[in-house]
Amino acid sequence: MPLQRKQLCVCFACHSGSLTEAFSVFVQVERAIVVVDDRGRPSGKGIVEFSGKPAAWKALDRYSEGSFLLTTFPWPVTLEPVDHLDDEEGLPEILVIKNNQFHKEQKQPLRFAQPGSFECKYAMRWKALTEVEKQQQDQVDHNIKEAQHAYGSVISLILALHVLRKTFALRDFHFSVSF
């Protein structure tokens, strides 16, 4: 997928500060936003805006090579280019509720999983599962579009038959069609 803008969508994001810290190691970050639900809780997704397209490409390439982890739980960060401009500010770090769960997730620093480690194996499996999910979602979308097209064709045929019935009814012809 070609990168149209200088933004990437990040899955398994915890708060804006960690996103900024994670991505500013290699490239200049203009802003990082964690998407929140209607109650202000992080959704696990975020948007990182870079200084330019080359920086976004560099980040995408760098983080696609390994399994980058933001929290104690070995969920790898997944990245994908974003085609739309997000105007919301997200959850500022100052408003993050720093409860026991937050501190537990932040015990370990930001890091790449060591090749061959449990975290790396788990993260690679998670990446594969994410890819399978994306492929299956694409297949479902394709199937839905095909079904909608087929249904539209059937509706067109039924409407044409309805018009023919009316036309023949005016001429006193009778015929039966069933589906």
WOCORGI-V713169 format. One record per residue. N is the residue number from 1. RES is the residue in one small letter. SS is DSSP state (alpha for helix, beta for strand, coil for the rest). PSI is psi in degrees with one decimal (999 if undefined). BURIAL is I if it has 16 or more other ideal C-beta (glycine too) atoms within 10 Angstrom, else O. Layout:
# WOCORGI-V713169
n: [N N]
res: [RES RES]
ss: [SS SS]
psi: [PSI PSI]
burial: [BURIAL BURIAL]
This chain:
# WOCORGI-V713169
n: [1 2 3 4 5 6 7 8 9 10 11 12 13 14 15 16 17 18 19 20 21 22 23 24 25 26 27 28 29 30 31 32 33 34 35 36 37 38 39 40 41 42 43 44 45 46 47 48 49 50 51 52 53 54 55 56 57 58 59 60 61 62 63 64 65 66 67 68 69 70 71 72 73 74 75 76 77 78 79 80 81 82 83 84 85 86 87 88 89 90 91 92 93 94 95 96 97 98 99 100 101 102 103 104 105 106 107 108 109 110 111 112 113 114 115 116 117 118 119 120 121 122 123 124 125 126 127 128 129 130 131 132 133 134 135 136 137 138 139 140 141 142 143 144 145 146 147 148 149 150 151 152 153 154 155 156 157 158 159 160 161 162 163 164 165 166 167 168 169 170 171 172 173 174 175 176 177 178 179]
res: [m p l q r k q l c v c f a c h s g s l t e a f s v f v q v e r a i v v v d d r g r p s g k g i v e f s g k p a a w k a l d r y s e g s f l l t t f p w p v t l e p v d h l d d e e g l p e i l v i k n n q f h k e q k q p l r f a q p g s f e c k y a m r w k a l t e v e k q q q d q v d h n i k e a q h a y g s v i s l i l a l h v l r k t f a l r d f h f s v s f]
ss: [coil coil coil coil coil coil beta beta beta beta beta coil coil coil coil alpha alpha alpha alpha alpha alpha alpha alpha coil coil coil coil coil beta beta beta beta beta beta beta beta coil coil coil coil coil beta beta beta beta beta beta beta beta beta coil coil alpha alpha alpha alpha alpha alpha alpha alpha alpha alpha alpha alpha alpha coil coil beta beta coil coil coil coil coil coil beta coil beta beta beta beta coil coil coil coil coil coil coil coil coil coil coil alpha alpha alpha coil coil coil coil alpha alpha alpha alpha alpha alpha coil coil coil coil coil beta beta coil coil coil coil coil alpha alpha alpha alpha alpha alpha alpha alpha alpha alpha alpha alpha alpha alpha alpha alpha alpha alpha alpha alpha alpha alpha alpha alpha alpha alpha alpha alpha alpha alpha alpha alpha alpha alpha alpha alpha alpha alpha alpha alpha alpha alpha alpha alpha alpha alpha alpha alpha alpha alpha alpha alpha alpha coil coil coil coil coil coil coil coil coil]
psi: [123.3 143.9 112.0 -34.0 -175.4 32.2 148.6 142.8 133.8 126.3 148.0 40.6 139.5 -52.3 161.7 -36.8 -42.7 -33.6 -46.4 -46.0 -42.8 -42.6 -20.7 -5.3 -39.0 -28.8 164.3 127.0 128.3 -46.1 155.5 132.7 134.2 127.4 133.6 159.0 -173.5 -14.0 2.6 10.9 139.7 137.8 -10.1 -0.7 152.0 170.7 130.0 126.9 128.1 169.7 -22.3 172.7 -41.1 -38.0 -40.3 -41.9 -42.7 -44.6 -43.8 -44.4 -46.0 -43.7 -14.0 -22.2 -41.1 -168.9 102.1 132.2 136.0 -23.6 178.1 -40.0 131.0 57.2 119.6 149.1 132.1 141.8 145.5 145.7 145.6 133.8 -11.4 157.7 123.0 123.8 -3.2 153.3 -20.4 -157.9 111.1 147.8 -31.3 -24.9 -1.7 129.0 113.1 73.9 -171.7 -40.1 -42.5 -48.7 -35.4 -42.8 -26.2 8.6 -44.2 145.7 168.5 139.3 162.7 140.7 138.5 130.4 133.9 -11.4 166.2 -44.3 -41.5 -45.0 -44.8 -43.1 -39.8 -39.1 -40.2 -40.5 -43.2 -41.3 -40.1 -40.5 -41.6 -42.5 -43.7 -43.2 -42.8 -36.9 -41.3 -41.6 -42.4 -44.8 -43.0 -45.1 -39.7 -43.4 -41.5 -43.9 -40.3 -41.0 -45.8 -42.7 -40.1 -39.8 -42.5 -43.3 -43.3 -43.0 -44.8 -41.2 -41.2 -42.0 -38.5 -43.6 -42.1 -42.5 -45.1 -42.8 -46.9 -30.3 -35.9 -26.7 5.7 28.7 143.3 132.8 162.0 133.9 130.4 151.9 999]
burial: [O O I O O I I I I I I I I I I I O I I I O I I O O O I O I O O I I I I I O O O O O I O O I I I I I I O O O O I I I O I I O I I O O I I I I I I O O I I I I I I O I I O O O O O O O I I O O O O I O O O O O O O O O I O O O I O I I O O O O O I I O I I I O I I O O I O O O O O O O O O O O O O O O O O O O O O O O O O O O O O O O O O O O O O O O O O O O O O O O O O]
